[in-house]
């Protein structure tokens, strides 16, 4: 990386930032999550008896 100037580093950072912004956000249904399975119950009130004796 002998020819890496501040301008090239800044351009590379901007390009990587734009790739991050343009990438799709994963979207999935909440029915498989802990809060979706509890039908309105908050996650702090959901317990797994095997993991939390």
Secondary structure, 3 states (H helix, E strand, C coil): CCCCCHHHHHHHHHHHHHHHHHCCCCCCCHHHCHHHHCCCCCHHHCCCCCCCC
